[in-house]
Each structure stands twice: as structure tokens, then as C-alpha cells.
């Protein structure tokens, strides 16, 4: 008798928890591609100086929702710093405000920047918006302002990108 009561209680609890676990917005991992411009500004003894000279910027992202309004997003972006290749690798912490078919977000993006044989820390602030195109495909536009800590002077880099995000 006690065993049947316990099994019934467990089955009722599992049936009640089903709808709570069905939140697809918080469980759809996505892969994204982006392209845009990078605008570096500043100079150090190790890296050539630049003053908001634009360069082509492209990158890829992995969007990992922890809850529907907080995602982590590891990313890698490639661009030119003057004539030198540069790569940013960071992990963004995004706070999302859902507005129906559009989401706006802000966050922070700490990481590393590699230019030639130099590896330097950076920290950035991001802001953007995403628009749902179909059930598993979204378009987004994003701005990221990064401060690179290298040498006696910090370097500022503005990334303005747009892209697509495919969710599984």
C-alpha cells in the first residue's frame, strides 16, 4: 500500500514537472556567424598605432542559454589592426529583455586578444538586438566596445557587426 502511494506521488510530481522543463527558449543552443567592421584606436610600443581605421571583421559565436533571460556566449572574431591580423576570443555574459519577436540585450565580454606574437587581456561591453526570422533562425545586430590592456596605453576597439544565429 505504501509502495503504490509512493509510486503514484512520484509519477504525479514528474507529470507536473514536465511543463516546467519544456521551456525551449532556455534550452536552445545556437551557432552564429557575423560580419561587420572593427575600429581600433590607440597605440603602444608593441602594436602599431591606429586611429579609428576601419577593417573587415568576422566571427562565430556559440549562444548557450542558462535561463531565458541570461545567456553565455563564447565567441571568436578576426580583424586587422593596421596591417596586422588580430583575433579576439571572449565569453560574453548577456542579459536579455524579450520583446515579442525582438530581443534586446546588454552584457560584458572579457577575453584575450592576439596580435602578432602578443597576447593581451581585454574587457568589453556589448549591446544589441536579435529578430526571430523563423522558428530556429534569428538575425542580430550588435555593437561591442573593447578596451585592450597592452603596454602603457590602453587600446579601444569598436566592433559593429550583424549576423545570423541558428538554434537547434
Secondary structure, DSSP 4 states (H G I P E B T S, - for coil): -HHHHHHHHHHHHHHHHHHHHT-GGGT--EEEEEEEEEEEEE--SSS--EEEEEEEEEEEEEEEEEETTEEEEEEEEEEEETTEEEEEEEEEEEEEEEETTEEEEEEEEEEEEEETTEEEEEEEEEEEEEEEEETTEEEEEEEEEEEEE-TTS-EEEEEEEEEEEEE-
